[in-house]
Amino acid sequence: MAARACARLLLASWAAVALPAVALDADKPFRDYVSDTWGVEQGLPQISVLSIAQDPSGYLWFGTQGGLARFDGTRFFRYTQHDADALGSHVQALRADPGGRLWIGTSQGLLVLEQGRFRTLDPARAPDGPSGTFSVAALALDGDGRMLVGGPDGVYVAEGDRLAPLHALSGPALSLLPREDGLWIGGIGQVLRTEADGLHPLPLPTAARGAQVTALVETADGIWAGTSQGLFHLRDGAWRRLGGGEREAAAPVEALCADRDGNLWVATSGQLKRIRDGRIAERIEDAPAGNAIRALFEDRNGNLWLGSMIGGVTRLWDGWTRRLSVPEGLGNPVLWAIAGAPDGEIWVGGSDGVDAWSGGHFQRRVPGARLPHPEAYSLLAEADRTWIGTRAGAAVLRHGRVETPAALAPMRSAQINGIVRDRARRLWFATTQGLFMLPPGGGSPVHYTTQDGLGDVRVRLVHETGNGRILLGTYRGLYEWRDGRILPLGRQTGLIDDTMISAILELEDGRWVVGSTTGEDLRVFDGRRWHQIGRAQDLPTNVAFFLAQASGQLWVAGMRGIYRLPLEELDRAIADPGHRVAATMVINSGSDRPGGQQDKCCNGAGNSRGLLRDGRLWLPTRDGALLVDTAPAPAHVVEPAVQIERVQALGSWLLPDAGAPMALPVDARELKFEFTVPVFRPTHTPQLRYRLAGYEQAWHELDNPAMRMAAYSHLPPGRYTFEVADFSRAKPMASAARLELEIPPRLHETLVFRLLLLTLLGGIPYLGYLWLQRRHARQRTELELLVQERTRDLQAVNARLEAISFTDPLTGLHNRRYLSRQIPADLSFYERDAGYRDGTDALVFVLLDLDHFKSINDTHGHAAGDRVLEQLADVLGGLVRRGDYVARWGGEEFLLVFRPLPRGQLAQIGQRLCEQIANHDFDLGNGMCHRLTASIGLIECPLFPESPRLLGWEQLVTLADRALYRAKASGRNNWFAYRPIPGARPPSGMLAFEGDPWWLVDAGLLEMYGEDGPAAKE
């Protein structure tokens, strides 16, 4: 059971190697940590994780109720009772020693895994001692490097292939804590401390004399004991129970972990606690692993791992973010604008008015009902007033009162995208009906439209440069206001007119950077000409809503997440258009590349779409304000070594011997290599490449980063070196893994044989040669048959893996990956259908989300929630036709795809789904039933029959998701849908659009409607 305590005391010989880069931020609320979970579907041998350890190579090891797993951050390698009988029992304790051996304590004995082989260490028991199963509950390394073992009758020490008694006890040794003052042993009702003259007991209080001391850890506050009757702290030589009420204080402690930042993590049967400075700092009721945590472990990168009895293993890490939302006082979490005020407050505008962050929480400033339109879409906070732009007009908040001055009346039907006060005290409004300017002294606004030089009346944002120039970002190009005139920019310097500008930033060196929805790339102006940086330079695609310069990086926040680009990479891309930039994903919201933290970001293009303050980005999202730390990552990060794990030759796997060449059989001409690098830093994605030196010069990239293997066939004899390197590192070859190997020649391939053929004459050599030829022909035939057989086996396995990857394991429905492959093919097929082609028929996408589903999990448990999802899948399956799709989109969201049917049936479909779900009794188990409702968003495909490829199917699902959110905001248990406004047509010549589909709404081409008729435009 000592494996339940976080391993903190390792030998100095490899503790330096494991020097952590960071630990979990102690000041961050638990819910702002980022969690990732792995279960049986990802490779765990069994769902219940009881123990965790990390070896010197960096691998993580997980002990379960039925097997052992090694994890490199991407894939699991499993060991079961087929590898060692004892692995069929509970793996209760794990410990790695500096020599790379893994010690495994099970309920049936002790195992050691060394160089890929298991061996059992049996205890040397006294003749009159207890007999039967030797259950190992704890493992620890003492200061001399010896492995100490907690057994059923005391403490043992490993000596060769045997366990020798060290401290005999009358009961089991359940936990071990080596310290400079001796070994501390957790038993039943007491903790024993070893001294020169023997064992000295430290008994628990009388009421806890029957408690099992299952975990011992040491922090700056002293020694803590986790027991079956609560948590105890050693103070003044006596154990004192810690906790709240009597019931909480006596709750069994299932796991303990003291991290490097001074937190003590305590898992009980009902919750996870964080203890700091001897006090309970936080109680977590809804930890990712639920209320069944059995193991806690902090790895060398500062990640906290939770082993669960029912939910596999979960990693917690700091992430880049903190989220401020409803728990911090927001009434409505959907935010559109963020602006800083002169007094330090941060104002946010959302779907129901305006709030301000002050004193550690949000305070209501203006409810949406008091504004011209409930959605506050842009903000400008000044010392004595705050200007508020909405979806329909603007207002000003002054001394707690909302005013609509006469000067703002011309904008009352316009969406206000941005509000800016320049240094000349002019007030600018970027709107969907043009540019408005209020002079410094007041008076009527000046209105600029296409008649004044704008290429498109819709202005997204206004930006004042460092030298006082006023730039305008519009739906069709970049412009400048100069002395009352509107002038286009970039026509002669490389910026095309139809570039839709979504964000503008002036770098500290004076260069301009703009974000564009056209191509979802960046354009940079160096003072002479514009440079385009996008997919050709390996930049992540993203419609930039906010740009910032911080910590030597360009930060780009948009609809697909957030990435950062070193400014020196920007310089290289400008100097060399062929340079592939090294951008890093920070927040991933559906990017075209892996990596980064999965999270929601960001909302809308225009002014006040972000704020950089005190090294943090403040960004509006659908779930409150997202705070992103821009501070540079710690400079000291110990990179794990790249590993060549094993080699397959002639159907057998061979393990490399460190530093020694591998001698292969003479017929080993087909080789397969498995390799990896154990990485558990979520923000870092290794870029492994390999080559077989002596056979080839070029490096190969992996087609799938998760499939870390390479195969070669028909290799000639010779000496080779297989090399693997991580090219994400500054010096990839410095940490490359190398394996020398030699393929010996067959007889006819030797120099002696060839010389013999040249020397000997006559028939015997010739006949011998013919015999060899026939033999080689047979071998080639056998080899080809073997290759074909293995190819068929591999194809069958790949087919099964593909079926699994396209299926949701809980409901049996298709998943998002299946739809991503199937729907494009279906659309190509339907384009040949006459009804679909002439616009009378359309596909229908229905995005459905269960209302208040979280309450089912919280009240009745995750098992009940899973039963609900399974039953909902059956209900939905009965509501569709053959050929329609029902897929699990994620969590409690489901996507229904109806094959072409006559247009105009969205209302009927939405109403029918709402009624059928609301009238269904969901069985929660144990004889309990519950009724639920659903909120639904719908949309037809294509939206415009005359432009069938204007939007891709994923963009249409994005609009359906927006409609679903409106259904949620309108009281739930209803539906909303998007449809073209009668007579609306997309811009002429626009056949396809890859950017944000919401521009159709902003452009007045779409309207939302639902059970109550048309909804307000967004």
PyMOL commands that set and color helices and strands:
alter all, ss='L'
color gray80, all
select helices_A, chain A and resi 2-4+12-15+30-32+40-42+85-88+206-208+246-249+326-328+368-370+406-411+450-452+535-537+567-575+732-735+747-749+751-759+763-805+816-830+834-837+853-860+862-877+906-918+953-969+999-1002
alter helices_A, ss='H'
color red, helices_A
select strands_A, chain A and resi 34-38+49-54+60-64+67-71+76-79+91-96+102-106+109-114+117-123+138-141+147-151+154-159+162-168+175-179+182-186+190-195+198-203+213-219+222-227+230-235+238-242+253-258+264-268+272-276+279-284+293-298+304-308+313-317+321-324+335-340+346-350+353-358+361-367+376-381+386-390+393-398+401-403+416-421+427-431+434-438+446-448+459-464+470-474+477-482+485-489+501-506+512-516+521-525+530-533+544-550+553-558+561-566+584-588+597-598+611-613+616-621+624-629+643-649+652-654+662-663+671-676+688-693+700-701+709-712+718-726+737-743+814-815+841-850+885-890+893-902+921-925+928-931+934-941+975-980+1006-1010+1013-1014
alter strands_A, ss='S'
color yellow, strands_A
deselect
rebuild
show_as cartoon
